[in-house]
Amino acid sequence: MINSSGTKLRLVDELRKPDRDLKTRTKTLEAVERDYILQTLEQTGWKVGGKNSASEILGLDRSTLRARMRKFNIQKT
């Protein structure tokens, strides 16, 4: 629904031009997912399953998290 008291619509927020350096800062979806999984594993002390585990925080089944760890070659060092 559009609500306007006049004949012209005005933007509430200012539109910004795209950042020129956006291409150099972007990551692939896989890279973002891998980084987030790693960060969560480190935060939980590499606890994959159970209460307060990485799989619980990420909202994944333990087996799904393990499969993604294999896919991204994530191993505790």
Beta strands, then each sheet from edge to edge (+ up, - down):
end
